[in-house]
């Protein structure tokens, strides 16, 4: 039977990472895969994580299964990080959370839940979006539509076109929004635009699904949750897929969560039961270690303070690198305006480079960028920025 199986194409991003590892050039630069890197090009283990792991090692006394929905202390801490402890969705008990294997796992649980509970309802994705979004929801059997997001002429948000498209969504359709640090563009709505999006969703009775993978990487923990909290109006339903890969550096621990907000406490309990049903037939229950680390840090005052300081350092480094890149590329005599990169948020930006230029950078200089021109800003450093700018100058010329 396996003779009939065709070789699948490599993942567009992870395949590049494999090619990078096999490249013998000592000056190679990887701006493709979405992981944070420090000044030395290393994805670090945070000090708060190390301290939490020491405590867990000393105090752990069982390896028994977790409940289907995960660690209760973790799911409670996730909700409080999203909304703040006193938010109406928490005090009214209409928010429920399940622990998941990373943000990707949360998205797949959401997709299976939507396909089972609301078959045929379309899910709207931004154009562009994270390349794995269509894969996940297509595999779950959710019909997809798209709305404009990136305005190539201004390197900004195509807000009017986005709103016009979403006005055509049918009642009960799902709208996937990036909570902050949009991947791949780095462009987020303003507070005023978030309010207009919330008004449209409420008036047209749409269901927002937020992919919230980068909280704290934009402007700050509370600031980055501004769009989410704007949408979380009294009675408004919502799904939120969150991840701690980036802001805790727990990439290989696969720590995520799916939070559902219902209209009432009773409805939230029914939604939770359906999400647990989906999980039981998939991975049964989640792993504990990464979630225990996050729970330990978020519920301990000193560790939480340490985490926020380390997160601020990562955020400030990314923002500083954005400015450094813009300054350097301007100084090397490129006529093309790259100043927009300094105003974007998070790890990603569209560089404006086309597929041919991206290929030339990889083939001639071992500089790896996704075919769309998306760059991982965190992969830029003081050590490689001059070579990167020279490469971009060469392919543009």
C-alpha positions in Angstrom: 0.0 0.0 0.0 2.8 2.4 0.8 4.1 2.2 -2.8 1.1 4.5 -3.7 2.2 7.2 -1.2 3.6 10.3 -2.8 6.3 12.4 -1.2 4.7 15.5 0.4 6.4 18.9 -0.3 8.4 20.3 2.6 6.8 22.9 4.8 7.4 26.4 3.3 9.0 27.7 6.5 10.4 24.6 8.3 11.8 23.3 5.1 13.9 26.5 4.8 15.2 26.0 8.3 16.4 22.5 7.3 18.1 24.0 4.3 19.8 26.5 6.5 21.1 23.8 8.8 22.7 22.0 5.9 24.3 25.2 4.5 28.1 25.1 5.1 28.5 28.9 4.7 29.9 30.3 8.1 28.3 33.7 7.4 24.7 32.3 6.7 21.8 34.3 8.2 18.4 32.7 9.1 15.5 35.1 9.0 12.9 32.5 8.2 11.6 30.4 11.1 9.7 32.3 13.8 11.8 31.9 16.9 13.3 34.7 19.1 17.1 35.0 19.1 19.2 37.0 21.4 22.2 39.2 20.5 24.4 36.1 20.0 21.9 34.4 17.7 20.8 31.9 20.4 17.2 31.1 21.5 17.7 31.4 25.3 16.1 29.6 28.2 14.7 32.4 30.4 16.1 32.7 34.0 12.5 32.6 35.4 11.9 29.3 33.5 15.1 27.8 34.9 14.1 28.8 38.5 10.6 27.4 38.1 12.0 24.1 36.8 14.2 23.8 39.8 11.2 24.2 42.1 9.2 21.7 40.1 12.0 19.1 40.1 12.2 19.4 43.9 8.5 19.3 44.6 7.1 17.0 41.9 5.6 13.8 43.3 3.6 12.2 40.5 3.6 11.6 36.7 -0.1 10.8 36.6 -2.4 12.0 33.8 -3.7 15.5 33.8 -7.4 16.1 33.4 -8.6 16.4 29.7 -8.7 20.2 30.0 -5.3 20.4 31.7 -4.0 21.9 34.9 -6.7 24.0 36.7 -4.1 26.5 38.1 -2.6 27.0 34.6 -6.0 27.6 32.9 -7.0 30.1 35.6 -3.6 31.9 35.2 -4.1 32.0 31.4 -7.5 33.7 31.7 -6.2 36.3 34.2 -3.2 37.1 31.9 -5.6 37.6 29.0 -8.1 39.8 30.7 -6.9 40.8 34.2 -8.4 39.2 37.3 -11.3 41.6 37.6 -12.6 41.6 34.0 -16.3 41.0 33.5 -15.8 37.8 31.5 -14.1 36.3 34.5 -16.3 37.6 37.3 -19.3 36.3 35.4 -17.8 32.9 35.0 -18.5 32.8 31.3 -14.9 32.1 30.2 -13.5 28.5 30.1 -10.0 27.4 29.1 -8.5 24.1 28.0 -4.7 23.5 28.0 -3.4 22.5 24.5 -0.1 21.4 22.9 1.0 24.9 21.8 -1.0 27.5 20.0 -1.2 25.2 17.0 -2.9 22.6 19.1 -5.3 25.3 20.4 -6.2 26.3 16.8 -6.8 22.6 15.8 -9.1 22.1 18.8 -10.9 25.2 17.9 -11.3 24.0 14.3 -12.6 20.6 15.3 -15.0 22.3 17.8 -16.3 24.7 15.1 -16.7 21.9 12.5 -18.6 19.7 14.9 -20.8 22.3 16.5 -21.3 24.7 13.5 -20.9 22.7 10.3 -20.7 24.8 7.2 -20.0 28.1 8.9 -17.2 29.9 7.0 -14.0 31.0 8.8 -12.5 34.3 7.4 -8.7 34.6 7.3 -6.6 37.7 6.8 -4.8 37.9 3.5 -2.0 37.3 4.2 -2.0 35.2 7.3 0.3 32.6 9.0 0.7 29.9 6.4 -0.4 27.1 8.7 -3.8 28.6 9.4 -5.4 27.3 6.1 -3.8 23.9 6.7 -5.2 23.6 10.2 -8.8 24.6 9.5 -9.0 22.8 6.1 -7.9 19.6 7.9 -10.6 20.2 10.5 -13.2 20.6 7.7 -13.9 24.3 8.2 -14.8 26.2 5.0 -12.4 29.2 4.4 -12.8 32.7 3.1 -10.4 35.6 3.1 -10.4 39.3 3.8 -7.9 41.9 2.7 -5.3 43.0 5.3 -2.0 44.2 3.8 -1.9 47.4 1.7 1.2 46.9 -0.4 1.1 50.5 -1.6 1.4 52.0 1.9 2.9 49.0 3.7 0.1 49.4 6.2 -3.3 48.0 7.1 -5.9 47.8 4.3 -8.5 48.7 6.9 -11.3 50.0 4.6 -11.0 47.0 2.3 -10.9 44.7 5.3 -14.1 46.1 6.8 -15.9 46.1 3.4 -15.1 42.4 3.0 -16.2 41.5 6.6 -19.5 43.3 6.0 -20.2 40.5 3.5 -19.8 37.7 6.1 -22.9 35.8 7.0 -24.4 35.7 10.5 -22.5 33.1 12.5 -19.4 33.2 10.4 -16.1 33.1 12.3 -13.4 35.8 11.8 -9.9 34.9 12.7 -7.9 38.0 13.9 -4.3 38.2 15.1 -4.5 39.6 18.7 -1.2 41.5 18.2 2.1 41.4 16.3 0.3 40.2 13.1 2.2 37.3 11.4 3.5 37.8 8.8 3.1 41.6 8.4 3.8 43.1 11.8 0.8 45.5 11.3 -1.8 45.8 14.0 -5.1 47.7 14.1 -5.1 50.9 16.1 -7.3 51.1 19.2 -9.9 53.0 17.2 -9.8 50.4 14.5 -10.2 47.6 17.0 -13.4 49.4 18.3 -14.8 49.6 14.7 -14.0 45.9 14.2 -15.7 45.1 17.5 -18.8 47.1 16.4 -19.0 45.3 13.1 -18.6 41.8 14.7 -21.3 42.7 17.3 -23.8 44.2 14.8 -23.4 41.3 12.2 -23.4 38.6 14.9 -20.0 37.1 13.9 -17.8 35.0 16.1 -14.2 36.3 16.6 -11.4 33.8 16.9 -8.2 35.5 18.1 -4.8 33.9 17.5 -2.9 35.4 20.4 0.6 34.0 20.1 2.8 37.1 20.9 1.4 38.8 24.0 4.1 41.1 25.4 6.2 41.2 22.2 4.5 44.4 20.8 4.1 47.2 23.4 3.5 45.3 26.7 1.3 42.6 28.2 -1.7 44.8 28.9 -1.2 47.0 25.8 -1.0 44.0 23.5 -4.3 42.6 25.0 -6.1 45.9 24.1 -7.7 44.5 21.0 -8.9 41.3 22.7 -10.4 43.3 25.6 -12.1 45.7 23.2 -13.9 42.7 21.6 -14.8 41.1 24.9 -17.9 43.1 25.5 -20.8 42.0 27.8 -22.5 39.0 26.2 -20.1 38.7 23.3 -18.9 35.2 22.4 -15.3 34.6 21.5 -12.5 32.0 21.0 -8.9 32.8 21.9 -5.9 30.6 21.0 -2.9 31.6 23.1 0.7 30.4 23.2 3.7 30.6 25.5 6.3 29.6 22.9 7.4 33.1 22.3 6.9 35.1 25.4 8.3 32.3 27.7 10.7 30.9 25.1 9.0 27.5 25.6 9.1 26.5 22.0 9.7 22.8 22.4 7.5 22.4 25.4 4.4 23.1 23.3 2.4 25.2 25.8 -0.8 26.7 24.7 -4.5 27.2 25.6 -7.9 27.6 24.0 -10.2 30.0 25.9 -13.9 30.2 25.0 -16.2 33.1 26.1 -19.9 32.3 26.1 -22.9 34.5 26.8 -23.6 32.8 30.2 -21.9 30.5 32.7 -24.2 27.7 31.6 -23.4 28.1 28.0 -19.7 28.2 28.8 -20.0 24.8 30.6 -21.6 23.3 27.5 -18.8 24.6 25.3 -16.2 23.3 27.6 -17.8 19.8 27.5 -17.6 19.9 23.6 -14.0 21.0 23.6 -13.1 18.2 26.0 -14.9 15.7 23.7 -12.7 17.0 20.8 -9.5 16.7 22.9 -10.4 13.1 24.1 -10.5 11.8 20.6 -7.3 13.6 19.6 -4.5 13.6 22.2 -6.7 12.6 25.2 -5.0 15.0 27.7 -2.1 17.4 27.6 1.5 17.2 28.8 2.3 18.9 32.1 5.8 20.2 32.3 5.6 23.4 30.2 2.3 24.4 31.6 3.5 23.8 35.2 6.4 26.2 34.4 4.1 28.9 33.2 1.7 28.4 36.1 4.6 28.6 38.6 5.9 31.8 37.1 2.5 33.5 36.7 1.4 32.7 40.3 4.7 33.6 42.1 5.3 37.3 42.6 9.1 37.3 42.3 9.2 35.0 39.4 6.5 37.0 37.6 8.5 40.1 38.1 11.6 38.4 36.7 9.6 37.2 33.7 8.2 40.6 32.9 11.7 42.0 33.0 13.1 39.3 30.7 10.1 39.8 28.3 10.7 43.5 28.2 14.3 42.9 27.3 13.2 40.7 24.4 10.7 43.2 23.3 13.1 46.1 23.5 15.8 44.2 21.6 13.3 43.5 18.7 12.3 47.2 18.6 15.9 48.3 18.8 16.9 46.0 15.9 14.0 47.4 13.8 15.5 50.9 14.2 19.1 49.6 13.6 18.0 47.9 10.4 16.2 50.9 9.1 19.2 53.2 9.9 21.7 50.8 8.3 19.8 50.2 5.2 19.2 53.9 4.7 22.9 54.6 5.2 24.1 52.0 2.6 22.4 54.0 -0.2 19.3 52.1 -1.0 16.6 54.4 -2.5 13.7 52.1 -1.5 12.0 53.3 1.7 12.2 50.7 4.5 11.1 53.1 7.4 7.8 51.2 7.8 9.6 48.3 9.4 10.4 50.5 12.4 6.7 51.1 13.1 5.6 47.5 13.0 5.2 45.2 16.0 6.6 41.8 17.0 9.0 39.5 15.3 7.8 39.7 11.7 7.8 42.2 8.8 7.2 42.1 5.1 10.4 43.3 3.6 8.9 44.1 0.2 11.4 41.7 -1.5 9.9 39.4 -4.2 10.4 35.7 -4.7 13.3 36.2 -7.2 15.2 38.5 -4.8 14.6 36.1 -1.9 16.0 33.2 -4.0 19.0 35.3 -5.0 19.8 36.2 -1.4 19.7 32.5 -0.4 21.7 31.2 -3.4 24.3 33.9 -3.5 24.7 34.9 0.1 23.1 32.2 2.2 20.5 34.7 3.6 17.3 32.8 4.3 14.0 34.6 4.0 10.5 33.2 3.4 9.4 33.4 -0.2 6.7 36.0 0.6 9.5 38.3 1.7 8.6 38.0 5.4 11.6 38.4 7.7 12.0 37.4 11.3 13.4 40.6 12.7 14.7 38.8 15.8 17.2 37.0 13.5 19.0 40.3 12.8 21.9 41.3 15.0 24.6 43.9 15.1 26.9 41.2 13.9 25.0 40.4 10.7 23.0 43.5 9.9 25.7 45.1 7.6 25.9 41.9 5.5 22.1 41.7 5.3 21.8 45.2 4.1 24.5 44.7 1.5 22.7 41.6 0.3 19.4 43.5 0.0 21.2 46.3 -1.8 22.6 43.9 -4.3 19.4 42.1 -5.2 17.4 45.3 -5.4 20.0 46.7 -7.8 
